[in-house]
Amino acid sequence: MTQPAFLACDWGTTNLRAWLSTADGAPLESRDFAGLGVSRLAPGEAARRFTDEVRPAFKAQNLPAVLCGMIGSDLGWRPAGYLPCPANAEELAAALITVEEGPNPVWIAPGLKSDGIAGAPDVMRGEETQIWGARLPD
């Protein structure tokens, strides 16, 4: 039986989507937490909700976790900022923000930014950031 190695979450403005994953990133189980978006959290509430609701849903209390999306914004757990594009996987990994340390750490991935077509900043988090996980080599 394949063992889970980490919990991956895209924690957006309105919902949280989570995957229990193997060491090579293959999903074993997924869940949507409708209504658990950062816009509905009180200040400082993210850590408690993650510990009390998300981890237990996967029996993942003893696994590290990587979060992306609006959870890394001013509304979320802790601002993770943005990396300028182009960025590579090593730069993204180096820019992870640690929000819980210890044997089961929790990291938040930064968003990515570039100049848009009109010259105004264009940013992405969440689903778009998941592309990094999907494109990493085996």
GUDREN-812845 format. One line per field, with one value per residue (C-alpha): residue in three letters; chain; x negated, y, z. Coordinates in pm, 1 decimal, padded with zeros to 6 digits. Last residue first. Layout:
% GUDREN-812845
r = ALA/...
c = A/...
c1 = X/...
c2 = Y/...
c3 = Z/...
***
This chain:
% GUDREN-812845
r = ASP/PRO/LEU/ARG/ALA/GLY/TRP/ILE/GLN/THR/GLU/GLU/GLY/ARG/MET/VAL/ASP/PRO/ALA/GLY/ALA/ILE/GLY/ASP/SER/LYS/LEU/GLY/PRO/ALA/ILE/TRP/VAL/PRO/ASN/PRO/GLY/GLU/GLU/VAL/THR/ILE/LEU/ALA/ALA/ALA/LEU/GLU/GLU/ALA/ASN/ALA/PRO/CYS/PRO/LEU/TYR/GLY/ALA/PRO/ARG/TRP/GLY/LEU/ASP/SER/GLY/ILE/MET/GLY/CYS/LEU/VAL/ALA/PRO/LEU/ASN/GLN/ALA/LYS/PHE/ALA/PRO/ARG/VAL/GLU/ASP/THR/PHE/ARG/ARG/ALA/ALA/GLU/GLY/PRO/ALA/LEU/ARG/SER/VAL/GLY/LEU/GLY/ALA/PHE/ASP/ARG/SER/GLU/LEU/PRO/ALA/GLY/ASP/ALA/THR/SER/LEU/TRP/ALA/ARG/LEU/ASN/THR/THR/GLY/TRP/ASP/CYS/ALA/LEU/PHE/ALA/PRO/GLN/THR/MET
c = A/A/A/A/A/A/A/A/A/A/A/A/A/A/A/A/A/A/A/A/A/A/A/A/A/A/A/A/A/A/A/A/A/A/A/A/A/A/A/A/A/A/A/A/A/A/A/A/A/A/A/A/A/A/A/A/A/A/A/A/A/A/A/A/A/A/A/A/A/A/A/A/A/A/A/A/A/A/A/A/A/A/A/A/A/A/A/A/A/A/A/A/A/A/A/A/A/A/A/A/A/A/A/A/A/A/A/A/A/A/A/A/A/A/A/A/A/A/A/A/A/A/A/A/A/A/A/A/A/A/A/A/A/A/A/A/A/A
c1 = -00977.1/-01010.6/-00803.0/-00522.9/-00218.6/-00354.4/-00442.5/-00105.3/00055.4/-00041.2/00227.3/00489.2/00390.9/00193.5/00148.0/00048.3/00052.8/-00101.7/00004.0/-00190.8/00116.4/00027.0/-00054.3/-00384.8/-00468.5/-00380.9/-00387.1/-00231.2/-00433.0/-00400.9/-00291.1/-00469.1/-00346.9/-00594.0/-00526.1/-00843.9/-00873.0/-00785.3/-00453.6/-00413.0/-00723.8/-00717.6/-00829.1/-01069.2/-01348.0/-01103.6/-00980.5/-01333.8/-01423.2/-01110.0/-01194.5/-01075.0/-01002.7/-00829.8/-00874.5/-00808.8/-00516.7/-00449.4/-00388.3/-00150.4/-00052.2/00257.4/00481.6/00638.7/00302.0/00229.7/00064.0/00393.5/00504.7/00355.3/00093.7/00040.1/-00225.4/-00178.7/-00404.2/-00244.9/-00166.0/00182.9/00275.4/00574.3/00722.7/01023.2/00812.9/00566.1/00838.2/01064.9/00889.0/00534.0/00629.2/00912.8/00678.1/00404.1/00648.5/00826.9/00577.0/00807.8/01157.5/01201.7/01473.0/01262.4/00997.2/01219.9/01371.2/01711.4/01667.0/01396.2/01323.1/01155.2/00890.1/00736.8/00427.2/00283.9/-00052.5/-00313.0/-00622.8/-00622.2/-00255.8/00024.5/00328.8/00499.3/00685.8/00920.3/01018.0/01299.0/01408.3/01089.0/00858.9/00673.7/00509.0/00386.7/00123.4/00085.6/-00231.4/-00383.8/-00088.5/-00190.2/-00129.9/00000.0
c2 = 01256.1/01605.6/01892.5/01994.5/01904.1/02052.3/02380.9/02390.8/02401.0/02770.5/02840.8/02674.1/02884.7/03203.3/03435.8/03796.7/04043.9/04383.7/04660.5/04697.5/04663.4/04306.2/04214.6/04267.5/03958.9/03802.7/03460.6/03368.1/03249.4/02894.7/02847.6/02590.6/02372.3/02163.6/01819.6/01736.9/02092.6/02426.4/02585.7/02891.9/02837.6/03057.5/02891.1/03114.8/02858.1/02609.4/02870.1/02962.3/02595.5/02540.0/02819.8/03177.0/03390.3/03566.1/03764.8/03580.1/03702.2/03758.7/03487.0/03683.9/03479.7/03276.1/03444.7/03784.3/03954.4/03679.9/03339.7/03167.3/03320.6/03030.3/02774.8/02538.7/02272.5/02031.3/01802.5/01488.0/01376.2/01528.8/01385.9/01170.6/01312.2/01490.8/01533.8/01766.1/01988.0/02042.3/02112.4/02186.3/02380.0/02559.2/02655.3/02784.3/02984.4/03167.6/03449.4/03715.4/03570.6/03341.0/03374.9/03553.5/03284.2/03019.0/02747.4/02767.3/02452.9/02226.4/02016.4/01683.0/01471.0/01128.6/00942.4/01213.9/01142.0/01395.8/01172.9/01137.6/01036.3/01287.7/01369.4/01640.3/01952.3/02209.9/02505.5/02732.7/03098.6/03307.4/03017.7/02753.5/02521.7/02250.3/01976.2/01721.7/01517.1/01169.5/00931.7/00565.8/00344.4/00000.0
c3 = -01169.3/-01313.5/-01175.1/-01409.5/-01202.2/-00881.5/-01048.2/-01224.7/-00881.0/-00870.3/-01129.7/-00913.5/-00615.0/-00675.3/-00971.2/-01026.0/-01314.0/-01246.4/-01484.4/-01809.4/-02030.7/-02127.1/-01768.6/-01593.2/-01392.7/-01061.8/-00893.6/-00560.9/-00266.0/-00136.7/00223.5/00438.1/00723.3/00919.9/01063.5/01264.8/01391.8/01239.8/01153.9/00930.5/00716.6/00405.0/00082.3/-00114.4/-00156.8/-00308.2/-00558.7/-00656.0/-00706.1/-00913.5/-01155.8/-01180.2/-01485.3/-01338.1/-01016.9/-00692.3/-00483.5/-00115.3/00143.4/00364.0/00671.1/00754.2/00500.8/00430.7/00368.6/00115.7/00156.0/00238.1/-00090.8/-00279.8/-00184.1/00106.2/00159.4/00449.3/00652.5/00791.5/01146.6/01178.4/00839.2/00936.5/00615.1/00770.0/01085.8/00904.4/00757.5/01056.9/01389.3/01270.6/00956.2/01136.6/01421.0/01191.0/00978.0/01264.2/01321.8/01178.5/01136.9/00840.8/00576.7/00315.7/00368.3/00216.5/00432.9/00262.7/00062.7/00204.9/-00099.8/-00052.2/-00218.7/-00163.7/-00278.0/-00502.4/-00668.6/-00557.4/-00567.3/-00187.8/-00197.5/-00161.4/00052.0/-00147.9/-00034.3/-00185.6/00034.5/-00069.7/-00097.0/-00116.7/-00186.6/00006.9/-00244.8/-00014.5/-00030.4/00252.2/00268.6/00252.6/00226.2/00207.0/-00094.2/00000.0
***
